[in-house]
């Protein structure tokens, strides 16, 4: 697999020689009881470079950051600043020393202004302890102009009015108004738009060029190759490699993270039967037109297309969440009622939607609650849910899907993205579906968790479940599917067998209307 070309407007300069920089760790160990979170990690973060930190969930990335920032104390080993061992008893001490972490969800005070959020803890005061608003205005204006944020951040906005990108800018301002030596970004783009991501990347390059050591944690390989000078990979708490980003490839990183090639994740025995399970005929909704789609027991069908093609809208219509204006959907011989999710579930159709947090999970409820929610009628006796049976069911599928959790009573919001997705799948496996629709099943999860999801899909197909996989990642579609169906503008533009399906063939069908318009000379 080739390395993506860096198309950024300001390509990074050649990486500086490997050296002890602003911060680092030496022979770092961390244990939580019997769990070994870090195993003898020695790693430096050179000033003026972006060091990407990669690894599966549970590899030790978060633990390493928390030790750097004083949230955790190491079991043994040292944190280094300018080559000298230091120890931070709390995050405030780390920040005073110049180490900051920009979390996925920055802590913003909702009812006060940007200016007050930036200087929280060090607000200028007049005699009598009253806030010196004139001095606060002078400081924030000067810092915004100095850092180039004056056009994108209004100092008078309330914390509750900020976008996710602006919340991150406030956290970065907090760091840069002091003497930041190292700034760590933990999955910073998870809730940003494309334009906001571009602005964040420009800022990170500026921080690097100003001589600040940057640590960037992400599972998104494209981002890593756009930003990083060097890539450090953790596996099972140990540092397994530090790569020069200019000479490494995605394949190299995957092998370091999971110990095998990406292609090995897609091996499964084909068990397609002749029994038609899902039969969609001429379905038309507000977003799709005249869709015909058939899936057989044990078959994995990939649904491909560009953003806006109508794939997710079709999935929601099949699951009863969107009304069907014309056409029919038959599941194992039973006609499904339009706009009735309950009818679809009772017939044996499950949907793991695109946005698991907003559309599928009860984030503040337990794994047990989330798993049992669609099978409660099976667990009831005299109108009461049998809690022992509910716990046994949740534990069975938590074990089967290898969900990493301390307990089935653990809140789902505290799980990693990959484990949250497994909980969604556990819910439907508990229901024993005949058809399972997976919309972007591996979005926002790391390579190791992807391999687990692929394994689950293979097991479901082997058990005779008809699976429809919607994915924007073409290698994923091609690796999983027995057939690939392609959509554009709410219509199916073609179907490819496994032997016919290539990235070029799929993209040609995904842009069929545009290609036809260009060929005919009509405006696109």
Secondary structure, DSSP 8 states (H G I E B T S, - for coil): --------SS-----------SEEEEEEEEEETTEEEEEEEEEEE-TT-EEEEE--TTSSHHHHHHHHTTSS--SEEEEEETTEEE--SSHHHHHHHTEEEE-SS----TTSBHHHHHTTTS--B-TTS-B-HHHHHHHHHHHHHHHT-TTT--TTSBGGG--HHHHHHHHHHHHHTS--SEEEEESTTTT--HHHHHHHHHHHHHHHHTT-EEEEE-S-HHHHHHH-SEEEEEETTEEEEEEETTT--HHHHHHHHHSS-GGGGG-------S-EEEEEEEEE-SS--SEEEEEETT-EEEEE--TTSSHHHHHHHHTTSS--SEEEEEETTEE--TT-HHHHHHHTEEEE-S-HHHHT--TTSBHHHHHHTTSHHHHEETTEE-HHHHHHHHHHHHHHTT---S-TTSBGGGS-HHHHHHHHHHHHHHHT-SEEEEESTTTT--HHHHHHHHHHHHHHHHTT-EEEEE-S-HHHHHHH-SEEEEEETTEEEEEEETTT--HHHHHHHHTHHHHHHHHHT---
